[in-house]
Amino acid sequence: MYNEKIIDSDSYIEVYDYQTPVYPRRSKKSEDDPSNCFLDEQLSQKRTFDELSAIEQYDSLKRKSKHYKHMRFEIARLVDLNFDHNTKFLALTFKENIANIAYANGEFEKFIKRLNYSVFKTKKAKLKYLATWEKQLRGAIHYHIILFSFPYIDFNKLSKIWGYGFVKINKIDVDAKENRGRYISKYFDKDLELKDHKKKAFFKSRNLKVPSVTKTMVDETVDTSDYEILHSNTYTLKQPIFSDSQSTNENGLEFTNITVQYHKLKKQTRK
């Protein structure tokens, strides 16, 4: 149980203050963000999308859309924590009109292994990256990738390692340190909602630094007056309850709405 959550990234912290205490959900996937909240997929019966009713399909699409929007915050935090002077942006395109997601993702994962071995001379996963796919107007799949701590590699060699078509790589230069995650993540959240029933839509290596998350019960909230506030928002969050309520869904779960105050604060720069 907690009424305050603090997520600590490299250049900023995010503070969530809850009107009433929050009880952890049963699923590890229960997360919140300042723009939305969503119900876990595990709260529904394990059926395929085609087996759901029209209303259930609509609700499923809404949940997944909100889930992918939430990923924008995760991406921004990961970028903020792992960004360095050797961070690069890589785009890969299939020359042929490859539209099969499962096939394309399989070839992408093989490329990552080849690139890792070529750069680090080992099969041990050392490459640090974030990646997502997107479809071009002609239907062909292409990939957007952020490579962290990535050394120089000859362009022709990189093209050969990919082997399927066009390659574009460039260094990322963002002036404001605290905005780099938000700036770069916009390349990753495009049309995420359209990928609901495709294969894996978002990739990340396991060796990335992740933000620390602290959940505590406090009597007083963080004093934001001493910090430069980058963003603030107030929103509502659905919280499961274990008493009589008029807010009961089809699964028999009861919910209440609680108010959440969100602040994104710039670190190391107090007024």
SVG drawing of the C-alpha trace seen along z (x, -y; Angstrom):
<svg xmlns="http://www.w3.org/2000/svg" viewBox="-24 -30 60 49">
<polyline fill="none" stroke="black" stroke-width="0.4" points="0.0,0.0 1.3,-3.5 0.2,-7.0 3.3,-8.3 5.4,-6.9 8.7,-8.4 10.4,-7.4 14.0,-8.5 15.6,-8.8 18.9,-10.5 17.9,-14.1 14.5,-14.2 12.2,-12.6 8.5,-11.9 6.3,-12.2 2.8,-10.6 0.7,-11.7 -2.4,-9.7 -5.6,-11.0 -6.1,-7.7 -3.7,-4.8 -3.1,-2.4 -3.2,1.3 -0.9,3.3 -2.7,5.3 -2.3,9.0 -0.5,8.6 3.0,7.3 1.7,5.3 -0.3,2.8 1.2,-0.6 -0.1,-4.1 1.0,-7.3 -0.2,-10.9 -2.2,-10.6 -4.1,-7.3 -4.7,-4.1 -5.8,-0.7 -7.1,2.6 -4.9,5.6 -5.4,8.1 -5.3,10.8 -8.5,9.5 -10.3,10.9 -10.8,14.6 -8.1,16.2 -9.7,16.2 -8.5,15.2 -9.6,11.8 -11.9,13.5 -13.7,15.3 -14.6,12.1 -18.0,10.3 -18.0,7.1 -18.2,5.1 -15.3,7.1 -13.2,6.6 -13.8,2.8 -12.8,2.8 -9.7,4.9 -8.6,2.5 -9.0,-0.4 -7.0,1.3 -4.2,2.2 -4.2,-1.3 -3.7,-2.8 -1.0,-0.3 1.0,-1.3 0.6,-4.9 2.0,-4.2 5.1,-2.8 6.0,-6.3 6.8,-7.1 8.9,-3.9 10.8,-4.7 11.5,-8.3 12.9,-7.1 15.1,-4.4 16.5,-6.9 17.2,-9.4 19.1,-6.9 21.1,-5.3 21.8,-8.2 25.5,-9.1 27.7,-10.8 27.8,-7.5 24.1,-7.1 23.0,-6.7 19.7,-6.4 19.5,-3.5 16.8,-2.9 16.6,0.4 14.3,1.0 13.5,4.1 14.2,3.6 11.6,6.2 8.0,5.5 8.1,7.6 4.8,7.2 4.8,10.3 5.5,9.1 6.5,12.5 9.0,13.0 10.4,9.5 10.8,9.6 12.6,12.9 15.1,11.5 15.5,8.4 16.4,10.5 19.0,12.3 20.4,9.0 20.8,7.9 22.8,11.0 25.0,10.6 25.6,6.9 26.4,7.7 29.0,10.3 30.5,8.1 31.0,5.2 31.9,6.9 33.4,10.2 31.2,12.3 27.9,14.1 27.2,12.6 24.5,9.9 26.4,6.6 24.5,4.4 22.3,1.8 19.2,0.8 15.6,-0.1 13.7,0.7 10.2,0.7 8.8,1.4 6.7,-0.6 5.0,0.0 5.7,-2.3 3.0,-3.4 3.9,-0.6 3.4,1.9 7.1,2.8 8.2,3.0 11.1,0.9 12.7,0.5 13.7,-2.5 16.5,-1.7 18.3,-3.6 21.8,-2.2 23.4,-3.3 27.2,-3.4 27.6,-2.3 31.1,-2.6 31.9,-3.6 31.2,-1.0 31.8,-1.3 28.6,-2.0 29.2,0.6 29.9,3.2 26.7,2.2 24.7,2.6 26.2,6.0 25.3,7.1 21.7,6.1 21.6,7.5 18.0,6.9 18.0,3.3 18.6,-0.3 20.4,-1.4 20.6,-4.9 22.6,-5.7 23.3,-9.0 24.4,-10.4 21.6,-11.9 22.1,-15.5 19.6,-16.9 20.3,-20.2 18.2,-19.9 19.3,-16.9 15.9,-16.5 14.1,-16.5 16.1,-13.9 13.9,-11.0 10.7,-12.8 12.3,-14.0 13.6,-10.6 10.5,-8.6 8.3,-10.3 10.0,-8.1 9.0,-5.0 5.3,-5.7 4.0,-6.4 1.0,-4.3 1.7,-2.0 -2.1,-1.6 -2.3,0.0 0.0,2.9 -2.4,4.4 -2.9,7.8 0.5,8.0 3.6,9.8 6.0,8.1 5.9,4.3 8.7,3.1 12.2,4.5 14.7,3.6 17.9,5.2 18.1,6.6 21.3,4.7 19.7,1.2 19.8,-0.8 16.3,-1.2 14.8,-3.9 14.5,-3.3 10.9,-3.2 10.0,-4.1 6.5,-3.5 5.9,-4.8 3.2,-6.0 3.9,-9.7 2.2,-12.3 3.4,-15.2 4.0,-15.2 7.3,-16.4 7.7,-20.1 7.9,-21.0 8.5,-24.7 12.2,-24.1 12.4,-22.5 11.9,-23.5 8.6,-21.8 8.9,-20.4 5.3,-19.1 2.3,-18.7 -1.0,-16.9 -4.0,-15.7 -5.9,-12.6 -8.0,-9.8 -7.0,-6.2 -9.3,-3.2 -8.4,-1.4 -9.8,2.1 -11.7,2.1 -12.8,4.9 -16.1,3.6 -19.7,2.9 -19.6,0.6 -21.8,-0.4 -18.8,-0.2 -18.6,3.5 -17.5,4.8 -18.5,7.9 -15.7,9.9 -17.1,9.1 -14.3,6.8 -15.1,3.5 -13.4,0.2 -13.3,-3.3 -11.8,-6.4 -9.0,-8.2 -7.3,-11.5 -3.6,-11.5 -1.3,-14.5 1.7,-14.1 4.8,-16.3 7.9,-15.9 10.8,-17.7 14.2,-18.7 17.0,-17.3 20.1,-19.1 18.6,-22.5 16.9,-24.0 15.5,-27.5"/>
</svg>
